[in-house]
Amino acid sequence: MDYDAIVLGAGGAGLLAAATAGQLGARVLVIDHADKPGKKILISGGGRCNFTNLGAGPKCYLSENPHFAKSALSRYTQHDFLALVERHGIAWHEKTLGQLFCDGSARQIVAMLLEECARGGAEIRLSTKIGEIAHADGLFRVAGVRAPQLVIATGGPSIPKMGATGIAFQIAARFGLGVVAPRPALVPLTLGPQDQDFLDISGVSCPVTARTGAATFAEAALFTHRGLSGPAILQASSYWTPGAPLTLDLMPKAADMLRAARRAMPRAHIRAVLAQHLPNRLAEVLAARIGATREMANMPDAELDRIAALLRGLSFQPTGTEGYAKAEVTAGGISTADLSSRTMEATRVPGLYAIGEAVDVTGWLGGYNFQWAWSSAVAAGQAIAARRMA
Ligand code: FDA
């Protein structure tokens, strides 16, 4: 054998797994078809990498098995990753909602991971195709090298123009692991012609509470020329299923606000009232939908309640998502039913591991996906080194 482990994918998960295993004494090779490591890290968080979230915990992840992520997340936490960032002297700040970003550049996170790989003696081979994977006599053979352990860390197919592929799912299938149907997540939703009035106000954003099914997210929504985006919508998109409605609460205190406006501005029309609380163009579209022509003073309580209900439950029937081309992550993936939650090793294929976005664990927007990449990587890296010693 040539190495103790071969890691497929030099993204965040693959690099940290290689560094962890290497520093614990394993000889590790990382293979990637890209010409640079950590390309998604470089573009993440608007170039500043939202590298973790202070609130990261199992409830912030979607998976067929919501308990699966618990073990890895609790054994390598956001505080552990933050300590690593600080050891490398990388300045950081909390932007909002526990989201931690580099003050400088996402390049610092990639440099840190490469330094950690170097400390562990892990080799990285870029611009290298994975090709066929052979498995015989306890050894995996890939790209001309052999090792008893193989890590699938090739992420998901979101943003294919950056070299993202679904190869993780093909490899999983080749080894008999289940794959939960992958789908674009943290992705803008599209609207149809029945919502043309909202498509016409592209660029307008406002705080909302977005709801779909049991999921609710209070953040900003953005109207686009194709539909809906912004953090609240991206978050909700991960829970949205085709055909389901998405509702926006634009004004939690709408009923009180309308009654107060009737007292304070009795001669005003609804459009002027709404424009005091919402962006002008949105107020105009809503007023047209509400269709009230009377002055506020002439609106009975029942009318105000009807308007309040509309403002609190503006309902859309999205026609779809903008797909992998615009999806920040891929939901679904290699089934957790076939992996050990402690080590990320395939339960029926000794020596095979899957980590990061390739696995059916998908985080909310806000640093949670990187935290899963780090936590699952460290779990696998430690297991690789332990297995080598055994
Ligand atoms: P990742 O996709 O990073 O790495 C996979 C590696 O495998 C890549 O290097 C790729 O080249 C390689 N590979 C793929 N197919 C291959 C093949 N066929 N052969 C060889 N190599 C192959 N998350 C977060 O927490 N905070 C944030 O700020 C952001 N921001 C963000 C912005 C944008 C625009 C996107 C698209 C995504 C984010 N994310 C994010 C999500 C985050 O980037 C993502 O969850 C992690 O990068 C996943 O790390 P992995 O290492 O699992 O996969």
Residues whose N, C-alpha, C, O or C-beta is under 5 A from the ligand:
A	BS01	FDA	G9 A10 G11 G12 A13 G14 I31 D32 H33 A34 G38 K40 I43 S44 G45 C49 N50 T128 I130 A153 T154 G155 G156 I159 G163 A164 T165 I167 A327 E328 V329 I355 G356 E357 A358 G366 G367 Y368 N369 F370 Q371 A373
